[in-house]
Amino acid sequence: MKISFLTPEYPHPNCTHSAGIGTSIYNLSKALLQQGQKVRILVYGQNQDEIFEDNAVIVQKIKNTKLKGFSPWLNSKDKMKEKIIEGFTNQRLTWRGSEMV
């Protein structure tokens, strides 16, 4: 099974912020790996886009995009969902109207 977590923090030196929820996700990820699951952590609100591996957990940093008037759209739930699906399928997704294809 493939499991993703979407969080604003993760306890790793490459990430910009970490606190309680990040540590909880880290510990849960380790337990899931021991059960043979594949785990990906998507950390939003970061200073750059980056993907790295942390003890068999794939960590994907998502840059906080700031563009006057467009930031809410660029950092929306749909864009985060797109990043999750892209991460597991390794495919670039496109939008057709309100549908992701």
FIMIRO-46092 format. One record per residue (C-alpha): x negated, y negated, z; residue number from 1. Coordinates in nm, 4 decimals, m for minus. Example, Ala and Ser with C-alpha at 12.3 -4.5 7.8 and 13.67 -1.06 7.14 Angstrom:
! FIMIRO-46092
+----------+----------+----------+-----+
|       px |       py |       pz |   i |
+----------+----------+----------+-----+
|  m1.2300 |   0.4500 |   0.7800 |   1 |
|  m1.3670 |   0.1060 |   0.7140 |   2 |
+----------+----------+----------+-----+
This chain:
! FIMIRO-46092
+----------+----------+----------+-----+
|       px |       py |       pz |   i |
+----------+----------+----------+-----+
|   0.0000 |   0.0000 |   0.0000 |   1 |
|  m0.1154 |  m0.3551 |  m0.0735 |   2 |
|  m0.0464 |  m0.6124 |   0.1972 |   3 |
|  m0.0969 |  m0.9894 |   0.1810 |   4 |
|  m0.0940 |  m1.2509 |   0.4526 |   5 |
|  m0.0454 |  m1.6202 |   0.3779 |   6 |
|  m0.1951 |  m1.8397 |   0.6481 |   7 |
|  m0.3536 |  m2.1827 |   0.6962 |   8 |
|  m0.6419 |  m2.0366 |   0.9009 |   9 |
|  m0.8806 |  m1.7408 |   0.9133 |  10 |
|  m1.1785 |  m1.6796 |   1.1449 |  11 |
|  m1.4677 |  m1.6873 |   0.8982 |  12 |
|  m1.7471 |  m1.9446 |   0.8506 |  13 |
|  m1.6361 |  m2.0022 |   0.4879 |  14 |
|  m1.2907 |  m2.1188 |   0.6012 |  15 |
|  m1.2319 |  m2.4682 |   0.7306 |  16 |
|  m1.0159 |  m2.3912 |   1.0339 |  17 |
|  m0.9373 |  m2.1035 |   1.2680 |  18 |
|  m0.7248 |  m2.0540 |   1.5773 |  19 |
|  m0.4890 |  m1.7982 |   1.7303 |  20 |
|  m0.2840 |  m1.6981 |   1.4256 |  21 |
|  m0.5984 |  m1.6499 |   1.2170 |  22 |
|  m0.7500 |  m1.4209 |   1.4797 |  23 |
|  m0.4259 |  m1.2222 |   1.5033 |  24 |
|  m0.4179 |  m1.1739 |   1.1254 |  25 |
|  m0.7849 |  m1.0704 |   1.1308 |  26 |
|  m0.7174 |  m0.8043 |   1.3974 |  27 |
|  m0.4045 |  m0.6800 |   1.2204 |  28 |
|  m0.5981 |  m0.6558 |   0.8933 |  29 |
|  m0.8659 |  m0.4393 |   1.0548 |  30 |
|  m0.5983 |  m0.2009 |   1.1872 |  31 |
|  m0.4290 |  m0.1816 |   0.8463 |  32 |
|  m0.7624 |  m0.1048 |   0.6775 |  33 |
|  m0.8156 |   0.1845 |   0.9189 |  34 |
|  m0.4820 |   0.3244 |   0.7985 |  35 |
|  m0.5998 |   0.3079 |   0.4363 |  36 |
|  m0.4077 |  m0.0045 |   0.3297 |  37 |
|  m0.5475 |  m0.2724 |   0.0993 |  38 |
|  m0.5375 |  m0.6176 |   0.2566 |  39 |
|  m0.5663 |  m0.9640 |   0.1052 |  40 |
|  m0.5589 |  m1.2836 |   0.3108 |  41 |
|  m0.4585 |  m1.6039 |   0.1313 |  42 |
|  m0.5772 |  m1.9060 |   0.3263 |  43 |
|  m0.4152 |  m2.2261 |   0.2024 |  44 |
|  m0.5097 |  m2.5867 |   0.2709 |  45 |
|  m0.8798 |  m2.5242 |   0.2137 |  46 |
|  m1.1484 |  m2.7499 |   0.0643 |  47 |
|  m1.2034 |  m2.5290 |  m0.2449 |  48 |
|  m1.0751 |  m2.2208 |  m0.4275 |  49 |
|  m1.2889 |  m1.9197 |  m0.3450 |  50 |
|  m1.2545 |  m1.5419 |  m0.3140 |  51 |
|  m1.4823 |  m1.3366 |  m0.0913 |  52 |
|  m1.4808 |  m1.0077 |   0.0960 |  53 |
|  m1.4923 |  m0.9880 |   0.4754 |  54 |
|  m1.5424 |  m0.6289 |   0.5963 |  55 |
|  m1.3290 |  m0.4821 |   0.3123 |  56 |
|  m1.0610 |  m0.7535 |   0.3470 |  57 |
|  m1.0259 |  m0.9739 |   0.0400 |  58 |
|  m1.0028 |  m1.3376 |   0.1494 |  59 |
|  m0.8783 |  m1.5907 |  m0.1027 |  60 |
|  m0.9155 |  m1.9575 |  m0.0141 |  61 |
|  m0.6605 |  m2.1841 |  m0.1833 |  62 |
|  m0.7624 |  m2.5449 |  m0.2314 |  63 |
|  m0.5243 |  m2.8068 |  m0.0986 |  64 |
|  m0.4407 |  m3.0010 |  m0.4118 |  65 |
|  m0.3809 |  m3.3728 |  m0.3582 |  66 |
|  m0.2380 |  m3.5687 |  m0.6465 |  67 |
|  m0.0204 |  m3.8689 |  m0.5737 |  68 |
|   0.3429 |  m3.7765 |  m0.6311 |  69 |
|   0.2689 |  m3.4152 |  m0.7269 |  70 |
|   0.1162 |  m3.2683 |  m0.4079 |  71 |
|   0.4446 |  m3.1176 |  m0.2780 |  72 |
|   0.4946 |  m2.9330 |  m0.6079 |  73 |
|   0.1306 |  m2.8221 |  m0.6419 |  74 |
|   0.1306 |  m2.6797 |  m0.2871 |  75 |
|   0.4855 |  m2.5362 |  m0.2974 |  76 |
|   0.6018 |  m2.1880 |  m0.1979 |  77 |
|   0.6354 |  m2.0887 |  m0.5645 |  78 |
|   0.2732 |  m2.1820 |  m0.6332 |  79 |
|   0.1630 |  m1.9809 |  m0.3256 |  80 |
|   0.3712 |  m1.6821 |  m0.4432 |  81 |
|   0.2049 |  m1.7123 |  m0.7830 |  82 |
|  m0.1404 |  m1.6973 |  m0.6167 |  83 |
|  m0.0417 |  m1.3821 |  m0.4237 |  84 |
|   0.0791 |  m1.2013 |  m0.7362 |  85 |
|  m0.2233 |  m1.3151 |  m0.9389 |  86 |
|  m0.4524 |  m1.1876 |  m0.6650 |  87 |
|  m0.3124 |  m0.8361 |  m0.6788 |  88 |
|  m0.2586 |  m0.8077 |  m1.0529 |  89 |
|  m0.5639 |  m1.0054 |  m1.1690 |  90 |
|  m0.3394 |  m1.1720 |  m1.4273 |  91 |
|  m0.2690 |  m1.5381 |  m1.4853 |  92 |
|   0.1042 |  m1.6032 |  m1.4546 |  93 |
|   0.3144 |  m1.8533 |  m1.6427 |  94 |
|   0.6552 |  m2.0071 |  m1.5826 |  95 |
|   0.9520 |  m1.9963 |  m1.8186 |  96 |
|   1.2119 |  m2.2332 |  m1.6777 |  97 |
|   1.2517 |  m2.1271 |  m1.3133 |  98 |
|   1.1356 |  m1.7688 |  m1.3818 |  99 |
|   0.7829 |  m1.6425 |  m1.3330 | 100 |
|   0.6664 |  m1.4217 |  m1.6243 | 101 |
+----------+----------+----------+-----+
